[in-house]
Amino acid sequence: MNIPKLIKVKQNFKREHIEDIEKKVIEEIEKSNLTIKKGDRIAIAVGSRGIANIAKVVKATVAKVKYLGGEPFIIPAMGSHGGANAIGQRAVLEGYGVTEEYIGAPIVSSMEIVELPSDGIGNKVYMDKAAFEASGTIIINRIKVHTDFHSITESGLIKMCVIGLGKHKQALEIHRHRIYGLKNMILPTAKQVLKHGNIILGIGLVENAYDETAIIKAIRPEDLIVEELKLLDYNRNNMPSLPVTKLHVLMVDEMGKDISGVGIDTNIIGRIGIKGEDNGLIEIINIVVGDLTTASHGNALGMGLADFITKKLHDKIDFQATYENVITSTFLERGKMPIVAPNELIALNYALRTCGPIEIEEARIIRIKNTLKLSEIYVSKPVYEEIKDKDNIEVIGEYKNVFDSKGEFISF
């Protein structure tokens, strides 16, 4: 098959971002008037997402808590990630640079939880035991549009109060209700954690379309819900996107838990991988994924969103970790195995052969690094002709073959 050549273009998005991350964290904590008594043990909850500058944010938070007289320690705030075990969850944090040596505080990783009063909301409420027994807990998380559902609150501090701080047991409690649980049970459960737990501060992070930190905001627990909604609106209005809504093939160099909770951001590709929930706003016939990031630790949740993957990706999958995450979520489609091709070139060949009666020169193809990095992308001629006159599009290359002699992607 005569594979089409692609041309690299640049999408220009709004790029407000923070230069001095640690200084901004400290300024925000100071503005919050956080009070810590000398000797207070303060748990700092950190999640399993690949958040820009997360190690710097955590390090600055630790430094400020120490300055105020507290004794900080880090807890992994994640449900079934890291294989749903203490060792794996510690490894996830360390993979993001949140190590004891760098941040200057111990990591206390355990799956032990305590049950909090539910006050009749209809489900049980849990909290990490080490965090609950501390003098106070600070939660740190990125606020963004969720990849599973759309509701009043989505991914952020509110959700971390529940599925993060509640560990694997809380994840099971919410996820067993599938989409209903995510849309309707997280907010009331978070209110119980805020009421009966010991949350003293939330640090909300919002990223721009370039995967850079645009906003850092320290939020008192009583203001958490209202302020998170404002930050979620900012994210929703500043997300990156593909320049077109109809494609024959989308080629993705890499997927992974550090890119999206589902490996591939569903808001970018228009596939949610939950029966009855796909939004239909983006039409992509076939998706090819080439690799799994190292920071995923073998967790290939989301591979079911692709139609074709490479043997390289397949051989990196830790099926136990992947299946625990998939089964906990209850969205089994996301864990199903796509067709495995020897390399990216053959995967594209398979994808083009199965997208219907099209002439190869008319194939609408886009290649992206991953669903976080959409500024520089490769496009086929039909796509380029559609987007070339847009104000935010800039050509930065010539038409070329994007595969090397081994049939693998050339460097982006």
Order of alpha helices (4+ residues) and beta strands (2+ residues): beta-alpha-beta-alpha-beta-alpha-alpha-beta-beta-alpha-beta-alpha-alpha-alpha-beta-beta-alpha-beta-alpha-beta-beta-alpha-alpha-beta-alpha-beta-beta-alpha-beta
